[in-house]
Amino acid sequence: VQLQASGGGLVQPGGSLRLSCAVSGGTLAYYGISWFRQAPGKEREWVSCLSSNEGRTYYAETVKGRSTISGDNAKNTVYLQMNSLKPEDTAVYYCAATPIGVVYSGLYYRLSSYGDWGQGTLVTVSS
């Protein structure tokens, strides 16, 4: 599948952003879609995952309670709503797809579980 991330930008601390991941070449129900992020000088880390066929969501502790992942099956798009943003949320955000069976196995947080990636969208949290 092909993925296109968008929605990044500059936001002040405490602000909100909604990222979008448009998926083509496949049906959301057959995939787990995750968001990862990579801050300057740091490794890429998993942020959140959506299993749209069951409506299950998973979050890293660093964003739990501040972010909501959701999907629109009609638009084949996954969203990441981020609230109460902090400077440490500054990163390039990527969306990625993995077969739904990987989500069922519990390995949705592993970078190596994903073979299809979007191009990334930059989120900068700064005053």
N, C-alpha and C positions, 0 to 999 in steps of 0.2 A: 504494500500500500504506500501511497504518497501522503505526506503530512505537511501542512503549511501553518506555522505559528505566527500569530500577530497580536497586537494589543499592548505591547510594551511602551515604555515612555518614562519621562521624568515625573516623579511625584514626591511630595513632601512627606516627611515622617508623620505617621498617623493616617495617611491617605489611603485610597483604594485604587485598584486596577482590576480589569477583567481581561484575561488572556483568552485567546481563541485558538483552537487547533482544528483546521479543516482537513478532513480525511477523504481521500479519493482512492478508487481502485479496490475498495473492499467495503464490507458492511460492518458498522460498529459492533454489532452483536457478536461477531466472531473474534473480537479482539479486546484485549485490555489496553487502554490508552493511559499512559503515564506522563506526568510532567517531571522533568529533571531541571536542575539549574547548576550553573558553573560560575562561581565568583572568580575575579582575577587572582591568579596564582594558586587556585584551589582545585581540587578534583571535582568532577561532576557528581552531584548527589541527587538521589531520588527525593521527590517532593510529595507526589500524590498519584493515585491510580483510580481509574474508574472501570468497573465491569458493567457496561451499560445494559446487558441483557438481564442481569439480576438487580441492577441498581445498587450494587455494592461499591462503597468508597473506602479508600485507605489513605492515611496521611502520615507524613513524617512528624515526629514530635515537635520539630522546629516551626511547623506551620499549623499544627492542629489547633482548632479553636479560632483561627484567624482566616482560614481559607476554606473554600467550598468548591469541589469539583463536580461538574454536572455535564450532561450530554443531551443533545437534540438529535435523535435518530433520523428525523425527517431531513435535517440539514447535514447529517453526518459530521457533526461538529461537537467538539468537547471544549468546555470552558473551565477556567480556573479563576474564581473570584477571590481576590486577595484583599483583606482589610487590615487595618492597624499596621500598616507597613513600617518596617524598621530599616535603618541604613544597612544592616546586615543581610537584608533581603536583596540587596543589589547584586545582580547577576544576569547572565544570559540564560533565558528560560527556553528549554527545548521540550517538544512533545515527541513521544515515541510510541510505537505499537508493538505488541507481543501477542501471540496466539492466546486465546482465552484459557486454554489448558494450563498455561504458565501461571495465570492468576489463580486458578484453582489449586495449583501446587504450592502456592504461597511464596513463590520466588519472584513476585512482581517488583520487588525493590532492587533487584540486581541489575546493574548496567548491562551485564552480558546477556540478560534475557531478551534484549531488544535489538532487532535487526533493522528496523525502519525508523528513521529519524526525520524530523522537520529541521528547518534551517536555523531556528533560534530567534528569539526576540529579546531585546535588551530592556531590562527594568532597572532604573536608577532611582534610589530613594535618598533624597538629599534636600536640605533646606538652602 
